[in-house]
Amino acid sequence: MMSVVHHLTSGWLVDHLSFINHCGYEICDSFAYPGGVTPNASVISTGDCHASSNFPSTSSSRDDLIPDPGDEIETEGKKAKMRYVFREEFFDIYKPHVAAAPEEQLWQGCPEVSLTEIKADSKREEHQEGSKSGVRDSVATGKKKRKRKCVLNQGELDALEYHSKIRKLIWEGTSHLVQEGLKSGFLHPTAAELSCRKNGVPGHIGCGLAELCEMAKQFPAVNESNHEAVHVLDDETSIPEQDLLSCVTENSSNFAKIIVLMGQKYLVPPKSSFLLSDISCLQPLLNYKKKYDVIVIDPPWENKSVKRSNRYSYLDSWQIKQIPVPALAAPNCLVVMWVTNRQKHLRFVKDELYPHWSVKTLAEWHWVKITRAGEFVLPLDSLHKKPYEVLVLGRVRGGEEEALRKSEDVLPIPEHKLIVSIPCSLHSHKPPLTAVLAEFIKPDVECLELFARNLQPGWTSWGNEVLKFQHIDYFTLLQNEN
């Protein structure tokens, strides 16, 4: 599938940008922007909208297509296909956020590292970080910070022990996938030097979706008996907020649709459906009456930085347990949970949450984040943030169905795999799992993502920010005349 660039026994090298751009963000008319020109977007004349390549175009080839100022593409009186692509600069990760020492670079081999050596490396990194911040902070404050960090709390010790167990798997598996990426040209060892684009990532785009969901609690109660369970999109639609928040919205067509919410435009890919609501308003999803064969969950876990920043609300463990996964899951449903690197959360999922949902834990996979040059975005042995995140895979216990499933043409879930990709610079825009899960599930199954921030063809998505990354400002408009 187009998002998988290389597949080895250790896992997959995934092209997140290519996946988004093959989702079919094509609108089969020029009604949205008469005259074919839209403000704040580059209008590009292309060939066949369905033509695909293994890799996204490089910045230079993309820039070559942008017309000179004053060029106008006339579509008045003609049917035109409008195609949108996700803005490439959100994947311009050329350099690591914190550089590792030269001997630790990914392509120079995998030394065996003990827990003691990892601690020593982390202290050295803390010292380097302290030196950088010393411009603003006093020397005394910097010393205090470093001194405090030398004594690890129990959570940090648990994380170190876990890291020491999986480190070799991550290093070697990522190294092999990166080597393939460098050979094929998908990754470039000199990418950082080639980068000349300095586009800043815009801050807040769109309306406050989470705040809107909070406001929705003040709406009058919906009469379930005469209220539709699903709203099917027609053409460009301005949907009353109450309708959008009280039932599942579905695009059953083969083309993308634009919806207007609070004066903001959002793209809805073909064959997708979503519910915009918070965790207290999940009933419309249950009213949709679908049972899902795959459920991916990315909850807002509590952590120190979230508490400090107030960037988004988080859920306590007891709240996550209230999610009605058993009511949404088909027999033998595959459940995939994104987990932070806090061992407390990992233990909670495996020992408490999955048993509560009658889900049997099968595997732990890791998403590894790299730059366009193939380096880890953070030093592998960093004591702070790691360049990887954990996915816990399990299956709803199916009784008799389990025996039947074993005879089907579906591979068992391997205990460990890597998903290696260049991450999106937008916070919490996770890589797609559609292609990597394809060999472990039957074709054309029902898939659900909970706490989603974007939509996918063939999936139902739910969350209080479910349209966040569908905002039209994250995309560039191309044009293909018929």
TIKOLZA-983347 format. One record per residue (C-alpha): residue in three letters; residue number from 0; x, y, z. Coordinates in Angstrom, 3 decimals, always signed. Layout:
<recs>
(rec ALA, NUM, (X, Y, Z))
...
</recs>
This chain:
<recs>
(rec MET, 0, (+0.000, +0.000, +0.000))
(rec MET, 1, (+1.163, +3.526, -0.709))
(rec SER, 2, (+2.069, +4.463, +2.851))
(rec VAL, 3, (+4.510, +1.537, +3.248))
(rec VAL, 4, (+7.830, +2.400, +1.620))
(rec HIS, 5, (+9.728, -0.688, +2.843))
(rec HIS, 6, (+8.598, -3.805, +4.695))
(rec LEU, 7, (+11.177, -5.968, +6.497))
(rec THR, 8, (+10.797, -8.625, +9.183))
(rec SER, 9, (+11.490, -5.971, +11.836))
(rec GLY, 10, (+8.644, -3.746, +10.650))
(rec TRP, 11, (+7.751, -0.989, +8.201))
(rec LEU, 12, (+9.170, +2.288, +6.963))
(rec VAL, 13, (+6.027, +4.382, +6.512))
(rec ASP, 14, (+5.357, +7.534, +4.482))
(rec HIS, 15, (+2.688, +9.376, +6.466))
(rec LEU, 16, (+2.429, +12.277, +4.005))
(rec SER, 17, (+1.869, +9.973, +1.043))
(rec PHE, 18, (-0.907, +8.185, +2.926))
(rec ILE, 19, (-2.798, +11.437, +3.534))
(rec ASN, 20, (-2.403, +12.485, -0.095))
(rec HIS, 21, (-3.790, +9.183, -1.372))
(rec CYS, 22, (-6.938, +9.465, +0.770))
(rec GLY, 23, (-8.813, +11.041, -2.156))
(rec TYR, 24, (-9.144, +14.695, -1.206))
(rec GLU, 25, (-10.796, +15.402, -4.517))
(rec ILE, 26, (-13.967, +17.444, -4.990))
(rec CYS, 27, (-15.762, +16.770, -8.250))
(rec ASP, 28, (-16.910, +20.296, -9.123))
(rec SER, 29, (-15.816, +23.896, -8.967))
(rec PHE, 30, (-18.752, +24.953, -6.788))
(rec ALA, 31, (-16.550, +25.578, -3.766))
(rec TYR, 32, (-14.494, +28.301, -5.435))
(rec PRO, 33, (-16.058, +29.753, -8.614))
(rec GLY, 34, (-13.379, +30.735, -11.085))
(rec GLY, 35, (-11.050, +28.104, -9.675))
(rec VAL, 36, (-9.070, +30.493, -7.512))
(rec THR, 37, (-9.129, +30.209, -3.751))
(rec PRO, 38, (-7.556, +32.619, -1.311))
(rec ASN, 39, (-4.576, +31.486, +0.774))
(rec ALA, 40, (-3.828, +28.455, -1.405))
(rec SER, 41, (-1.506, +27.610, -4.258))
(rec VAL, 42, (-3.472, +26.671, -7.378))
(rec ILE, 43, (-1.567, +24.140, -9.440))
(rec SER, 44, (-2.414, +22.533, -12.748))
(rec THR, 45, (-1.754, +18.790, -12.615))
(rec GLY, 46, (-2.272, +15.718, -14.732))
(rec ASP, 47, (-4.315, +12.722, -13.652))
(rec CYS, 48, (-5.488, +13.153, -10.077))
(rec HIS, 49, (-5.209, +9.428, -9.473))
(rec ALA, 50, (-1.620, +9.090, -10.648))
(rec SER, 51, (+0.556, +7.897, -7.777))
(rec SER, 52, (+4.238, +7.580, -7.043))
(rec ASN, 53, (+6.107, +5.645, -4.391))
(rec PHE, 54, (+7.343, +8.792, -2.694))
(rec PRO, 55, (+6.003, +12.309, -2.277))
(rec SER, 56, (+7.563, +14.913, -4.503))
(rec THR, 57, (+10.571, +16.718, -3.093))
(rec SER, 58, (+10.274, +20.359, -2.235))
(rec SER, 59, (+12.119, +21.409, -5.380))
(rec SER, 60, (+9.874, +19.477, -7.778))
(rec ARG, 61, (+6.781, +20.696, -5.944))
(rec ASP, 62, (+7.899, +24.322, -6.131))
(rec ASP, 63, (+8.510, +23.962, -9.873))
(rec LEU, 64, (+4.774, +23.365, -10.351))
(rec ILE, 65, (+3.601, +26.552, -8.644))
(rec PRO, 66, (+2.516, +29.066, -11.304))
(rec ASP, 67, (+3.901, +32.570, -11.483))
(rec PRO, 68, (+1.915, +35.321, -9.763))
(rec GLY, 69, (-0.808, +36.501, -12.107))
(rec ASP, 70, (-1.345, +33.088, -13.695))
(rec GLU, 71, (-5.019, +32.192, -13.477))
(rec ILE, 72, (-6.635, +28.856, -14.175))
(rec GLU, 73, (-10.017, +29.479, -15.752))
(rec THR, 74, (-12.769, +27.040, -14.817))
(rec GLU, 75, (-15.842, +29.222, -15.317))
(rec GLY, 76, (-18.535, +27.168, -17.038))
(rec LYS, 77, (-16.535, +23.923, -16.843))
(rec LYS, 78, (-16.664, +20.959, -14.511))
(rec ALA, 79, (-13.398, +20.682, -12.635))
(rec LYS, 80, (-11.943, +18.297, -10.097))
(rec MET, 81, (-10.465, +20.145, -7.166))
(rec ARG, 82, (-7.753, +18.161, -5.426))
(rec TYR, 83, (-6.206, +19.013, -2.084))
(rec VAL, 84, (-2.862, +17.800, -0.738))
(rec PHE, 85, (-1.557, +18.083, +2.793))
(rec ARG, 86, (+1.038, +20.813, +3.196))
(rec GLU, 87, (+4.453, +19.251, +2.813))
(rec GLU, 88, (+6.250, +21.555, +5.242))
(rec PHE, 89, (+4.554, +19.809, +8.177))
(rec PHE, 90, (+6.880, +16.864, +7.471))
(rec ASP, 91, (+10.061, +18.926, +7.028))
(rec ILE, 92, (+11.902, +17.222, +9.898))
(rec TYR, 93, (+15.487, +17.534, +8.701))
(rec LYS, 94, (+17.466, +17.706, +11.935))
(rec PRO, 95, (+17.071, +15.964, +15.310))
(rec HIS, 96, (+15.447, +18.035, +18.049))
(rec VAL, 97, (+18.479, +17.195, +20.228))
(rec ALA, 98, (+21.568, +15.946, +18.398))
(rec ALA, 99, (+23.216, +12.733, +19.564))
(rec ALA, 100, (+26.993, +12.418, +19.803))
(rec PRO, 101, (+28.615, +11.320, +16.489))
(rec GLU, 102, (+29.403, +7.813, +17.768))
(rec GLU, 103, (+25.703, +7.299, +18.535))
(rec GLN, 104, (+24.469, +8.079, +15.005))
(rec LEU, 105, (+22.063, +5.468, +13.696))
(rec TRP, 106, (+24.017, +4.225, +10.705))
(rec GLN, 107, (+27.265, +3.530, +12.604))
(rec GLY, 108, (+26.273, +0.245, +14.213))
(rec CYS, 109, (+24.588, -0.842, +17.418))
(rec PRO, 110, (+26.822, -0.979, +20.487))
(rec GLU, 111, (+25.607, -3.028, +23.436))
(rec VAL, 112, (+24.741, -0.522, +26.126))
(rec SER, 113, (+24.222, -1.269, +29.805))
(rec LEU, 114, (+21.776, +0.478, +32.116))
(rec THR, 115, (+24.711, +2.251, +33.796))
(rec GLU, 116, (+25.986, +3.597, +30.469))
(rec ILE, 117, (+22.504, +4.826, +29.526))
(rec LYS, 118, (+22.340, +6.748, +32.813))
(rec ALA, 119, (+25.766, +8.259, +32.137))
(rec ASP, 120, (+24.746, +9.291, +28.597))
(rec SER, 121, (+21.563, +10.824, +29.930))
(rec LYS, 122, (+23.475, +12.850, +32.528))
(rec ARG, 123, (+25.768, +14.129, +29.777))
(rec GLU, 124, (+22.700, +15.103, +27.715))
(rec GLU, 125, (+21.207, +16.854, +30.765))
(rec HIS, 126, (+24.466, +18.773, +31.133))
(rec GLN, 127, (+24.331, +19.815, +27.448))
(rec GLU, 128, (+20.708, +20.929, +27.819))
(rec GLY, 129, (+21.612, +22.833, +30.985))
(rec SER, 130, (+24.400, +24.639, +29.127))
(rec LYS, 131, (+21.964, +25.716, +26.415))
(rec SER, 132, (+19.443, +27.089, +28.896))
(rec GLY, 133, (+22.172, +28.805, +30.885))
(rec VAL, 134, (+21.838, +31.908, +28.705))
(rec ARG, 135, (+18.512, +32.637, +30.377))
(rec ASP, 136, (+18.935, +30.916, +33.744))
(rec SER, 137, (+21.520, +31.569, +36.385))
(rec VAL, 138, (+24.404, +29.139, +36.761))
(rec ALA, 139, (+23.167, +28.263, +40.230))
(rec THR, 140, (+19.719, +27.324, +38.918))
(rec GLY, 141, (+21.269, +25.193, +36.184))
(rec LYS, 142, (+23.389, +23.345, +38.745))
(rec LYS, 143, (+20.337, +22.700, +40.895))
(rec LYS, 144, (+18.464, +21.245, +37.923))
(rec ARG, 145, (+21.340, +18.949, +37.011))
(rec LYS, 146, (+21.898, +17.859, +40.572))
(rec ARG, 147, (+18.223, +16.978, +41.017))
(rec LYS, 148, (+18.226, +14.964, +37.789))
(rec CYS, 149, (+21.109, +12.774, +38.922))
(rec VAL, 150, (+18.778, +11.112, +41.439))
(rec LEU, 151, (+16.149, +9.170, +39.514))
(rec ASN, 152, (+12.663, +8.596, +40.901))
(rec GLN, 153, (+10.973, +5.196, +40.700))
(rec GLY, 154, (+9.088, +6.038, +37.516))
(rec GLU, 155, (+12.321, +7.044, +35.760))
(rec LEU, 156, (+14.064, +3.865, +36.969))
(rec ASP, 157, (+11.178, +1.733, +35.675))
(rec ALA, 158, (+11.341, +3.528, +32.311))
(rec LEU, 159, (+15.103, +2.947, +32.125))
(rec GLU, 160, (+14.701, -0.745, +32.844))
(rec TYR, 161, (+12.048, -1.068, +30.117))
(rec HIS, 162, (+14.208, +0.889, +27.671))
(rec SER, 163, (+17.236, -1.326, +28.333))
(rec LYS, 164, (+15.133, -4.389, +27.379))
(rec ILE, 165, (+13.806, -3.054, +24.089))
(rec ARG, 166, (+16.740, -0.828, +23.065))
(rec LYS, 167, (+18.525, -3.372, +20.879))
(rec LEU, 168, (+15.327, -4.331, +19.021))
(rec ILE, 169, (+14.611, -0.683, +18.272))
(rec TRP, 170, (+18.172, +0.205, +17.270))
(rec GLU, 171, (+18.758, -2.774, +14.973))
(rec GLY, 172, (+15.284, -2.814, +13.413))
(rec THR, 173, (+15.317, +0.928, +12.743))
(rec SER, 174, (+18.847, +0.732, +11.364))
(rec HIS, 175, (+17.816, -1.899, +8.793))
(rec LEU, 176, (+14.756, +0.058, +7.692))
(rec VAL, 177, (+16.745, +3.303, +7.466))
(rec GLN, 178, (+19.382, +1.582, +5.317))
(rec GLU, 179, (+16.626, +0.519, +2.893))
(rec GLY, 180, (+15.226, +4.043, +2.888))
(rec LEU, 181, (+18.647, +5.530, +2.115))
(rec LYS, 182, (+19.242, +3.018, -0.683))
(rec SER, 183, (+15.908, +3.747, -2.353))
(rec GLY, 184, (+16.295, +7.520, -2.016))
(rec PHE, 185, (+13.278, +7.980, +0.250))
(rec LEU, 186, (+15.681, +9.161, +2.963))
(rec HIS, 187, (+18.655, +11.429, +2.237))
(rec PRO, 188, (+21.807, +11.443, +4.442))
(rec THR, 189, (+22.418, +15.095, +3.526))
(rec ALA, 190, (+18.780, +16.176, +3.893))
(rec ALA, 191, (+19.594, +18.708, +6.607))
(rec GLU, 192, (+22.092, +20.479, +4.330))
(rec LEU, 193, (+19.640, +20.438, +1.404))
(rec SER, 194, (+16.874, +22.081, +3.402))
(rec CYS, 195, (+16.324, +25.678, +2.422))
(rec ARG, 196, (+12.620, +26.092, +3.189))
(rec LYS, 197, (+12.014, +27.975, +6.430))
(rec ASN, 198, (+8.224, +27.955, +6.513))
(rec GLY, 199, (+6.933, +28.389, +10.037))
(rec VAL, 200, (+4.275, +26.019, +11.284))
(rec PRO, 201, (+1.085, +28.007, +11.920))
(rec GLY, 202, (-0.287, +27.942, +15.419))
(rec HIS, 203, (-4.019, +27.730, +16.053))
(rec ILE, 204, (-6.025, +26.879, +12.943))
(rec GLY, 205, (-9.787, +26.526, +12.958))
(rec CYS, 206, (-12.308, +26.996, +15.719))
(rec GLY, 207, (-12.005, +25.519, +19.211))
(rec LEU, 208, (-13.488, +22.060, +18.617))
(rec ALA, 209, (-13.007, +20.844, +22.194))
(rec GLU, 210, (-14.606, +24.037, +23.523))
(rec LEU, 211, (-17.518, +23.531, +21.099))
(rec CYS, 212, (-18.059, +20.022, +22.494))
(rec GLU, 213, (-18.080, +21.475, +26.001))
(rec MET, 214, (-20.656, +24.083, +24.926))
(rec ALA, 215, (-22.796, +21.331, +23.367))
(rec LYS, 216, (-23.683, +20.092, +26.856))
(rec GLN, 217, (-25.824, +23.211, +27.198))
(rec PHE, 218, (-27.859, +22.360, +24.067))
(rec PRO, 219, (-31.434, +21.144, +24.617))
(rec ALA, 220, (-31.676, +17.357, +24.911))
(rec VAL, 221, (-32.222, +15.530, +21.625))
(rec ASN, 222, (-35.337, +13.400, +21.331))
(rec GLU, 223, (-33.853, +9.984, +20.448))
(rec SER, 224, (-37.097, +8.588, +19.031))
(rec ASN, 225, (-37.381, +11.017, +16.109))
(rec HIS, 226, (-33.715, +11.933, +15.696))
(rec GLU, 227, (-31.681, +10.391, +12.875))
(rec ALA, 228, (-28.659, +8.316, +13.940))
(rec VAL, 229, (-26.600, +9.427, +10.936))
(rec HIS, 230, (-26.326, +12.574, +8.835))
(rec VAL, 231, (-25.223, +11.806, +5.256))
(rec LEU, 232, (-23.333, +14.628, +3.548))
(rec ASP, 233, (-24.552, +15.919, +0.197))
(rec ASP, 234, (-22.669, +18.814, -1.388))
(rec GLU, 235, (-20.795, +21.503, +0.491))
(rec THR, 236, (-22.811, +21.705, +3.652))
(rec SER, 237, (-23.123, +24.130, +6.500))
(rec ILE, 238, (-24.369, +21.874, +9.273))
(rec PRO, 239, (-26.097, +23.241, +12.373))
(rec GLU, 240, (-23.752, +22.614, +15.295))
(rec GLN, 241, (-26.444, +20.739, +17.214))
(rec ASP, 242, (-26.916, +18.233, +14.348))
(rec LEU, 243, (-23.171, +17.749, +13.922))
(rec LEU, 244, (-22.685, +17.049, +17.632))
(rec SER, 245, (-25.708, +14.798, +18.125))
(rec CYS, 246, (-25.234, +12.149, +15.431))
(rec VAL, 247, (-22.602, +10.482, +13.267))
(rec THR, 248, (-21.803, +12.403, +10.071))
(rec GLU, 249, (-21.072, +10.226, +7.043))
(rec ASN, 250, (-19.540, +10.831, +3.613))
(rec SER, 251, (-20.584, +7.745, +1.670))
(rec SER, 252, (-19.538, +9.138, -1.729))
(rec ASN, 253, (-16.324, +8.499, -3.692))
(rec PHE, 254, (-15.254, +12.144, -3.410))
(rec ALA, 255, (-14.252, +14.432, -0.584))
(rec LYS, 256, (-16.755, +16.897, +0.843))
(rec ILE, 257, (-16.311, +20.279, +2.485))
(rec ILE, 258, (-18.289, +21.080, +5.614))
(rec VAL, 259, (-18.546, +24.477, +7.268))
(rec LEU, 260, (-18.508, +24.591, +11.049))
(rec MET, 261, (-18.497, +27.873, +12.980))
(rec GLY, 262, (-17.474, +29.625, +9.765))
(rec GLN, 263, (-14.465, +27.300, +9.244))
(rec LYS, 264, (-14.048, +24.822, +6.353))
(rec TYR, 265, (-13.060, +21.194, +6.940))
(rec LEU, 266, (-12.351, +18.448, +4.379))
(rec VAL, 267, (-14.080, +15.094, +4.828))
(rec PRO, 268, (-12.436, +12.250, +2.841))
(rec PRO, 269, (-14.545, +9.751, +0.864))
(rec LYS, 270, (-16.096, +6.718, +2.575))
(rec SER, 271, (-15.505, +8.134, +6.042))
(rec SER, 272, (-17.696, +8.936, +9.023))
(rec PHE, 273, (-17.164, +10.784, +12.277))
(rec LEU, 274, (-18.707, +11.940, +15.531))
(rec LEU, 275, (-17.536, +15.214, +17.074))
(rec SER, 276, (-18.212, +14.975, +20.813))
(rec ASP, 277, (-16.483, +14.504, +24.139))
(rec ILE, 278, (-16.431, +11.361, +26.266))
(rec SER, 279, (-19.679, +12.275, +28.041))
(rec CYS, 280, (-21.605, +12.217, +24.716))
(rec LEU, 281, (-20.767, +8.832, +23.192))
(rec GLN, 282, (-24.353, +7.622, +22.799))
(rec PRO, 283, (-24.633, +8.751, +19.125))
(rec LEU, 284, (-21.719, +6.417, +18.298))
(rec LEU, 285, (-23.573, +3.516, +19.928))
(rec ASN, 286, (-26.767, +4.554, +18.075))
(rec TYR, 287, (-24.805, +4.186, +14.808))
(rec LYS, 288, (-25.192, +0.452, +15.427))
(rec LYS, 289, (-21.899, -0.656, +13.893))
(rec LYS, 290, (-19.591, -3.295, +15.345))
(rec TYR, 291, (-15.919, -2.782, +14.627))
(rec ASP, 292, (-13.238, -5.335, +13.738))
(rec VAL, 293, (-10.410, -2.887, +14.501))
(rec ILE, 294, (-10.464, -0.225, +17.234))
(rec VAL, 295, (-7.500, +2.147, +17.560))
(rec ILE, 296, (-7.417, +4.280, +20.721))
(rec ASP, 297, (-5.178, +7.293, +21.389))
(rec PRO, 298, (-6.320, +8.664, +24.757))
(rec PRO, 299, (-5.028, +11.922, +26.242))
(rec TRP, 300, (-2.829, +10.391, +28.933))
(rec GLU, 301, (-1.950, +12.423, +31.984))
(rec ASN, 302, (+1.675, +13.590, +32.154))
(rec LYS, 303, (+3.650, +16.392, +33.770))
(rec SER, 304, (+4.058, +18.536, +30.665))
(rec VAL, 305, (+0.315, +18.380, +29.918))
(rec LYS, 306, (-0.455, +19.426, +33.486))
(rec ARG, 307, (+2.023, +22.318, +33.295))
(rec SER, 308, (+1.020, +23.600, +29.860))
(rec ASN, 309, (-2.787, +23.136, +30.058))
(rec ARG, 310, (-2.490, +22.561, +26.288))
(rec TYR, 311, (-5.272, +19.998, +26.327))
(rec SER, 312, (-7.306, +18.144, +28.920))
(rec TYR, 313, (-6.299, +14.641, +29.949))
(rec LEU, 314, (-8.282, +11.663, +31.229))
(rec ASP, 315, (-7.739, +9.712, +34.428))
(rec SER, 316, (-7.485, +5.933, +34.280))
(rec TRP, 317, (-11.020, +5.431, +35.633))
(rec GLN, 318, (-12.423, +7.637, +32.842))
(rec ILE, 319, (-10.622, +5.627, +30.138))
(rec LYS, 320, (-12.165, +2.456, +31.599))
(rec GLN, 321, (-15.632, +3.928, +30.949))
(rec ILE, 322, (-15.135, +3.848, +27.144))
(rec PRO, 323, (-17.682, +1.259, +25.917))
(rec VAL, 324, (-15.227, -0.832, +23.891))
(rec PRO, 325, (-17.124, -4.121, +24.497))
(rec ALA, 326, (-20.306, -2.532, +23.092))
(rec LEU, 327, (-18.472, -1.272, +19.992))
(rec ALA, 328, (-16.316, -4.333, +19.273))
(rec ALA, 329, (-17.167, -7.183, +16.908))
(rec PRO, 330, (-16.117, -10.691, +17.992))
(rec ASN, 331, (-12.312, -11.032, +17.938))
(rec CYS, 332, (-11.919, -7.299, +17.399))
(rec LEU, 333, (-8.289, -6.163, +17.220))
(rec VAL, 334, (-7.710, -3.377, +19.769))
(rec VAL, 335, (-4.663, -1.093, +19.383))
(rec MET, 336, (-3.839, +1.365, +22.167))
(rec TRP, 337, (-1.294, +4.189, +21.897))
(rec VAL, 338, (+0.558, +4.468, +25.214))
(rec THR, 339, (+3.095, +7.017, +26.449))
(rec ASN, 340, (+6.472, +5.834, +27.719))
(rec ARG, 341, (+5.333, +6.014, +31.346))
(rec GLN, 342, (+5.443, +2.486, +32.747))
(rec LYS, 343, (+2.475, +3.307, +34.982))
(rec HIS, 344, (+0.286, +3.708, +31.883))
(rec LEU, 345, (+1.682, +0.625, +30.151))
(rec ARG, 346, (+1.025, -1.539, +33.219))
(rec PHE, 347, (-2.485, -0.084, +33.545))
(rec VAL, 348, (-3.357, -1.026, +29.940))
(rec LYS, 349, (-2.028, -4.577, +30.140))
(rec ASP, 350, (-2.961, -5.482, +33.721))
(rec GLU, 351, (-6.188, -3.558, +34.293))
(rec LEU, 352, (-7.751, -1.904, +31.242))
(rec TYR, 353, (-7.564, -4.750, +28.707))
(rec PRO, 354, (-8.835, -7.385, +31.211))
(rec HIS, 355, (-11.692, -4.966, +32.104))
(rec TRP, 356, (-12.661, -4.928, +28.411))
(rec SER, 357, (-12.101, -8.718, +27.997))
(rec VAL, 358, (-9.171, -8.011, +25.672))
(rec LYS, 359, (-6.188, -10.367, +25.627))
(rec THR, 360, (-2.819, -8.605, +25.199))
(rec LEU, 361, (-0.944, -10.002, +22.176))
(rec ALA, 362, (+1.941, -7.666, +21.375))
(rec GLU, 363, (+3.847, -4.452, +22.005))
(rec TRP, 364, (+4.939, -2.547, +18.919))
(rec HIS, 365, (+6.873, +0.707, +18.716))
(rec TRP, 366, (+6.554, +3.785, +16.543))
(rec VAL, 367, (+10.060, +5.184, +15.932))
(rec LYS, 368, (+10.411, +8.809, +14.821))
(rec ILE, 369, (+13.259, +9.711, +12.470))
(rec THR, 370, (+14.390, +12.722, +10.430))
(rec ARG, 371, (+14.533, +12.869, +6.627))
(rec ALA, 372, (+18.217, +11.981, +7.008))
(rec GLY, 373, (+17.397, +8.799, +8.922))
(rec GLU, 374, (+18.469, +9.919, +12.408))
(rec PHE, 375, (+16.384, +9.512, +15.551))
(rec VAL, 376, (+14.559, +12.787, +16.277))
(rec LEU, 377, (+15.887, +12.515, +19.854))
(rec PRO, 378, (+18.845, +10.523, +21.215))
(rec LEU, 379, (+17.727, +6.934, +21.701))
(rec ASP, 380, (+18.997, +6.911, +25.289))
(rec SER, 381, (+17.554, +10.264, +26.322))
(rec LEU, 382, (+16.276, +10.294, +29.896))
(rec HIS, 383, (+13.591, +12.776, +28.906))
(rec LYS, 384, (+11.465, +12.140, +25.846))
(rec LYS, 385, (+12.245, +9.059, +23.783))
(rec PRO, 386, (+12.234, +8.920, +19.952))
(rec TYR, 387, (+9.616, +6.167, +20.137))
(rec GLU, 388, (+6.080, +5.519, +21.398))
(rec VAL, 389, (+4.412, +2.255, +22.389))
(rec LEU, 390, (+1.399, +0.510, +20.865))
(rec VAL, 391, (-0.261, -2.323, +22.796))
(rec LEU, 392, (-2.184, -4.738, +20.572))
(rec GLY, 393, (-4.831, -7.096, +21.903))
(rec ARG, 394, (-7.843, -9.042, +20.758))
(rec VAL, 395, (-11.312, -9.238, +22.244))
(rec ARG, 396, (-11.721, -12.737, +23.636))
(rec GLY, 397, (-14.047, -14.541, +21.263))
(rec GLY, 398, (-14.834, -17.979, +22.687))
(rec GLU, 399, (-16.001, -20.264, +19.874))
(rec GLU, 400, (-15.335, -17.546, +17.328))
(rec GLU, 401, (-11.634, -17.753, +18.226))
(rec ALA, 402, (-11.347, -21.275, +16.821))
(rec LEU, 403, (-13.103, -20.225, +13.615))
(rec ARG, 404, (-10.818, -17.220, +13.223))
(rec LYS, 405, (-7.711, -19.422, +13.287))
(rec SER, 406, (-8.861, -21.150, +10.118))
(rec GLU, 407, (-9.271, -17.844, +8.275))
(rec ASP, 408, (-6.594, -16.417, +6.034))
(rec VAL, 409, (-5.302, -13.929, +8.618))
(rec LEU, 410, (-1.786, -13.913, +10.029))
(rec PRO, 411, (-1.291, -14.003, +13.809))
(rec ILE, 412, (-0.155, -10.732, +15.422))
(rec PRO, 413, (+3.662, -10.772, +15.845))
(rec GLU, 414, (+4.970, -9.973, +19.340))
(rec HIS, 415, (+7.082, -7.055, +18.166))
(rec LYS, 416, (+7.156, -4.788, +15.110))
(rec LEU, 417, (+8.473, -1.305, +14.373))
(rec ILE, 418, (+6.645, +1.456, +12.532))
(rec VAL, 419, (+9.375, +3.889, +11.461))
(rec SER, 420, (+8.394, +7.251, +9.984))
(rec ILE, 421, (+9.160, +10.943, +9.695))
(rec PRO, 422, (+6.705, +12.426, +12.202))
(rec CYS, 423, (+4.339, +15.276, +11.473))
(rec SER, 424, (+5.348, +18.490, +13.245))
(rec LEU, 425, (+1.713, +18.974, +14.307))
(rec HIS, 426, (+1.252, +17.744, +17.872))
(rec SER, 427, (-0.291, +14.240, +18.135))
(rec HIS, 428, (-0.767, +13.636, +14.393))
(rec LYS, 429, (-0.074, +9.894, +14.599))
(rec PRO, 430, (+1.065, +7.791, +11.603))
(rec PRO, 431, (-1.631, +5.749, +9.816))
(rec LEU, 432, (-2.010, +2.093, +10.801))
(rec THR, 433, (-4.235, +1.033, +7.889))
(rec ALA, 434, (-1.444, -0.427, +5.740))
(rec VAL, 435, (+0.594, -2.022, +8.536))
(rec LEU, 436, (-2.460, -3.814, +9.945))
(rec ALA, 437, (-3.700, -4.971, +6.518))
(rec GLU, 438, (-2.040, -8.403, +6.617))
(rec PHE, 439, (-3.461, -9.148, +10.078))
(rec ILE, 440, (-7.123, -8.375, +9.359))
(rec LYS, 441, (-9.630, -9.411, +6.729))
(rec PRO, 442, (-10.252, -6.960, +3.869))
(rec ASP, 443, (-13.155, -4.502, +4.052))
(rec VAL, 444, (-13.601, -4.699, +7.811))
(rec GLU, 445, (-15.171, -1.963, +9.941))
(rec CYS, 446, (-12.518, +0.210, +11.624))
(rec LEU, 447, (-12.905, +2.780, +14.409))
(rec GLU, 448, (-10.481, +5.329, +15.854))
(rec LEU, 449, (-11.236, +6.791, +19.276))
(rec PHE, 450, (-9.788, +10.177, +20.327))
(rec ALA, 451, (-8.987, +10.799, +16.646))
(rec ARG, 452, (-7.848, +14.207, +15.396))
(rec ASN, 453, (-8.170, +13.392, +11.702))
(rec LEU, 454, (-10.297, +11.258, +9.365))
(rec GLN, 455, (-9.457, +8.302, +7.105))
(rec PRO, 456, (-11.337, +6.618, +4.233))
(rec GLY, 457, (-13.022, +3.437, +5.403))
(rec TRP, 458, (-12.878, +4.461, +9.071))
(rec THR, 459, (-15.280, +5.867, +11.633))
(rec SER, 460, (-13.547, +8.444, +13.845))
(rec TRP, 461, (-14.601, +9.905, +17.183))
(rec GLY, 462, (-13.188, +12.628, +19.418))
(rec ASN, 463, (-13.680, +16.162, +20.668))
(rec GLU, 464, (-11.083, +17.327, +18.108))
(rec VAL, 465, (-11.926, +14.809, +15.402))
(rec LEU, 466, (-11.783, +17.414, +12.589))
(rec LYS, 467, (-8.672, +19.209, +13.868))
(rec PHE, 468, (-6.261, +18.187, +11.092))
(rec GLN, 469, (-9.005, +18.257, +8.439))
(rec HIS, 470, (-9.078, +22.073, +8.486))
(rec ILE, 471, (-8.681, +23.372, +4.939))
(rec ASP, 472, (-5.721, +25.581, +5.946))
(rec TYR, 473, (-3.591, +22.459, +6.499))
(rec PHE, 474, (-4.007, +21.642, +2.796))
(rec THR, 475, (-2.929, +23.140, -0.533))
(rec LEU, 476, (-5.359, +23.232, -3.435))
(rec LEU, 477, (-4.408, +21.649, -6.740))
(rec GLN, 478, (-6.634, +21.738, -9.805))
(rec ASN, 479, (-7.299, +19.207, -12.518))
(rec GLU, 480, (-9.605, +20.311, -15.332))
(rec ASN, 481, (-11.761, +17.766, -17.124))
</recs>
